[in-house]
Amino acid sequence: MASAKGKDGGQKRKGGRLAQELEEIAELERRVVDEAPPLGATPLAARDGMGGGGGGGSVGDGDDGGGNDDARGDAAAGGARAGAPRWARRFGELPISRRTLDALAHAGFTRLTDIQRAAIPHALAGRDVLGAAKTGSGKTLAFLVPLLEKLWRLRWGRLDGCGALVISPTRELALQIFDVLRAAGCRHDLSAGMIIGGKDYAAEASRIVLMNILVGTPGRVLQHMDQTVGFELTRLQLLVLDEADRLLDLGFDRTLSAIVRALPASRQTLLFSATQTRSVRDLAALSLDRPQYVAVHERAASATPDRLSHHFMVVQLGAKLDTLWSFLKAHLHAKTIVFASSCKQVRFLHEAFSALRPGVPLMALHGRQKQMKRLGTFAQFGGAKRAVLFATDIAARGLDFPAVDWVVQLDAPEDAPTYIHRTGRTARFRASGKALLLLLPSELALVERLRAARVELRRLVQNPAKLSAVGAKLQTLLAERPELRQLAHKALVSYTRSVMLQADKEVFDVRALPIDALAASLGLPGVPRVRFLRASKRGTNWGAAAAAAAAGADGGGDGDGGGDGNPSRGGDGGSGSTDEGDANTGVGANVGDVSDVSDGSDGSDGLGGGRARKFRSRNKLLRLLDQQREAKAAKRGDARGGETVEGRDGADDDELLVVKRVLPHAGIDEGGGEGAGAAAGIDEVLRERDAPGARLLRGLRKGKLPLKLAAALSTKLAFDEDGNPLAPPDHLQADCDAPQPPGAAVAGARDAVVSALRRRLAASAPADRAAERERVREKHRLERAKAKAREGGGDDADDTGGAQLLVRERDGGGDDDEEIGEAGGGADGADAGSDDGEPARPARARKRRSAPADDTVAAGATEEPGRATKRAKAAAGGARARREPSIADLEAEALRMLSAR
Ligand SMILES: Nc1ncnc2c1ncn2[C@@H]1O[C@H](COP(=O)(O)OP(=O)(O)OP(=O)(O)O)[C@@H](O)[C@H]1O
């Protein structure tokens, strides 16, 4: 009885709550309609605290967190129709649910910021919104509040599926949005999930169908749309595209349009970014329906928060690290973000500076880190009171680290929007902050570009007394730690590449970079050779150089990248490899690629977004150039095998940015010099693996000399009896530039040997080819004879014996074995197979099979060798005889030549 009473009471309470909610919803519906601002209206007045005027309207209060003078703001309602409600200044004045209001108050949000004030009323009225406002101005709540309200008013529930989707360009930003959503939506019964690349797809897929709100990166969203059974967005009510221009910069345009096309046309769309570009308007045209353009700081004197002060310093490339080190030492109690242009630089800075212990915690964030590491660093830096975060542009957008004091840009940003977003990591909401940009003398034009974009910078001059040089420390460090040396090397290459890929050639001139000074400042003992740089410096093959550089970035995969993308993509990226995954894979991408696309967003930090975009337009050309280059490389074949290529492992997005160590022999490396004419012919010869002298020459190309020869070279070439460097022998004199230092004499003599070998190989090539032809002819003759014997019903035993004889001969011990294994390879295996009338088998199987018959067959073979067999044997033996002595001959000749000196 009591329980029935309790049940009744519970139901009554439930019913009462339901009725209350329905009542509240009805009231909100009414208010939303009544209080909806007229189309195109904005509350923004001419004066703007964050520095903004209004996109067609005005804001007036100069107060980020909400107005302070209702009259001023409301008077500016401008086009508002008569009797229209006043523009709200507090969340409590908006037609939003009790639940949302409670949650916002609980999180400390009571007053509206400018963008919230301008955008939320339009969005609540169900209109599409294209919103632009300065960094740190509260755009996240400007779209999350309408999102929650829409689903609430529709009484969206667990079984309704996904009602709202938020797309963010990076995983960290997705996580941050998700956190704000949790705070603002904690009183609602809606379920929400995050779908980002780098996390367990299967785990996501198992839960995604239950989610009402999803926050994700584009690649992963598309992957779920394509693959996850039961996941549908056909009932989607609201789509949010955050940092829209960044989404496009990263090459997600096709992924986005694939997503958008699959969504119901009746949905509402909100699109936000701190910087608006033409491409954003294109995207808006594609995905928004008669959008309200809400740009709250469009007419502000400054494009950045008022409490953010901008400084720049002109620094020589070789002094950048000293300046940075000195800065960090001077700001040990500050919270600083240092932006560099590539993952490898970030890694190097973090590793090297950590080893030098500056006295402040150092962290690194870039697209090639594992997902957990990235999120861990994100949280760690967020919570730190004083720390330095070295980061790529992955951290430039949207991230809301509390209380960052300084943003230092070690490398110049690619353009003004990137500068604005990077510096926007400080001076957020009502906080103040400082930004320092290090510029090379050749990059000074960027100051003008920034001025044109409404960013005023003050020039600072370095105090030499306060400069603490770090170069010598780095040198010692790198001498002790080879892995750091490698990293420095890669950092140099990737920095150079990033400059090369910049679209604004008036600001960024890769040819003006003093690479030697850079190498020295990184602590490197020498200057690495950067192939694409050489090409660009010659100024002859800019396209190919750019192709080589871009290929590294696209590789996803900096991406790096890759990458991260690589990258990714890619590069980088690995995965990241794209910089980077290749975000350009787009709609047509298969499942695997799609997940890389998501990585690509991060990986692309190796290659700035704008650069990615601009280079995408040139991709066809670049791909063509790449293909040509690859074809050429393939044609050169093994001839390049001797070069030491940095980062040959697939994960390295510098794979195509080749820094090579080559033999100091122009003839070999570049096909130039005296041996050049012969080189093509030699390459042909080399393709025959067992060509006389090929191994020797391949070894020479790798910088290896046979022991005998090396010994001769080192003893004979270093000094004469009087201890003086030896001059080259007379007959080689013409090839050398006199006078030469001892090292050059060794190289010169080696050149001479190589040239002689080349001549020798070229001369013997026709004879070798003829011998090979004869061997093949002989083999065919033998096969024909066997076939004839079979047709004529010949002796089975003989036939078998013949076949086995061939096997036995090949399996015979000692040199023969080696010869066949080395020279015969697959061809011989195939022969054996066909002789047996079976497919070829591995040599060991053949050997085992033939062994029991050895005695009898061997006897038969010696008693009755066929003529053809004899000839074949003789030919093979002859070829072998020619091969072995010819290498020895060459060595001997080399020795002779050297001792003649
Ligand atoms: N109404 C509000 N009252 C108080 N604080 C707010 C309010 N709205 C936002 N904030 C705070 O302002 C900071 C910046 O907000 P948010 O990250 O949404 O800015 P944003 O405009 O998206 O920046 P960015 O352009 O860099 O992405 C956050 O710390 C957030 O908590």
The ligand as a MOL file (V3000), in Angstrom:
LIG
                    3D

  0  0  0     0  0            999 V3000
M  V30 BEGIN CTAB
M  V30 COUNTS 31 33 0 0 0
M  V30 BEGIN ATOM
M  V30 1 N 30.5410 34.7530 -20.8930 0
M  V30 2 C 31.7190 34.4660 -20.3910 0
M  V30 3 N 32.0350 34.8720 -19.1640 0
M  V30 4 C 33.2520 34.6040 -18.6540 0
M  V30 5 N 34.2160 33.9480 -19.3020 0
M  V30 6 C 33.9490 33.5350 -20.5500 0
M  V30 7 C 32.6980 33.7620 -21.1560 0
M  V30 8 N 32.7320 33.2200 -22.3820 0
M  V30 9 C 33.9420 32.6650 -22.5360 0
M  V30 10 N 34.6720 32.8490 -21.4460 0
M  V30 11 C 36.0670 32.4180 -21.2490 0
M  V30 12 O 36.8530 33.0610 -22.2290 0
M  V30 13 C 37.9020 32.2300 -22.6370 0
M  V30 14 C 37.9580 32.1730 -24.1590 0
M  V30 15 O 36.8070 31.5450 -24.6350 0
M  V30 16 P 36.8320 30.7060 -25.9850 0
M  V30 17 O 37.8630 29.6720 -25.9060 0
M  V30 18 O 35.4660 30.2880 -26.2840 0
M  V30 19 O 37.3310 31.8170 -26.9870 0
M  V30 20 P 37.3790 31.8000 -28.5600 0
M  V30 21 O 36.7730 33.0420 -29.0490 0
M  V30 22 O 36.8050 30.5290 -29.0570 0
M  V30 23 O 38.9350 31.8500 -28.8100 0
M  V30 24 P 39.7680 31.3660 -30.0920 0
M  V30 25 O 39.4300 32.2780 -31.2010 0
M  V30 26 O 41.1570 31.4840 -29.6510 0
M  V30 27 O 39.3010 29.9930 -30.3270 0
M  V30 28 C 37.6630 30.8850 -21.9920 0
M  V30 29 O 38.5470 30.7080 -20.9450 0
M  V30 30 C 36.2590 30.9510 -21.5120 0
M  V30 31 O 36.0690 30.2010 -20.3430 0
M  V30 END ATOM
M  V30 BEGIN BOND
M  V30 1 1 1 2
M  V30 2 1 2 3
M  V30 3 2 2 7
M  V30 4 2 3 4
M  V30 5 1 4 5
M  V30 6 2 5 6
M  V30 7 1 6 7
M  V30 8 1 6 10
M  V30 9 1 7 8
M  V30 10 2 8 9
M  V30 11 1 9 10
M  V30 12 1 10 11
M  V30 13 1 11 12
M  V30 14 1 11 30
M  V30 15 1 12 13
M  V30 16 1 13 14
M  V30 17 1 13 28
M  V30 18 1 14 15
M  V30 19 1 15 16
M  V30 20 2 16 17
M  V30 21 1 16 18
M  V30 22 1 16 19
M  V30 23 1 19 20
M  V30 24 2 20 21
M  V30 25 1 20 22
M  V30 26 1 20 23
M  V30 27 1 23 24
M  V30 28 2 24 25
M  V30 29 1 24 26
M  V30 30 1 24 27
M  V30 31 1 28 29
M  V30 32 1 28 30
M  V30 33 1 30 31
M  V30 END BOND
M  V30 END CTAB
M  END
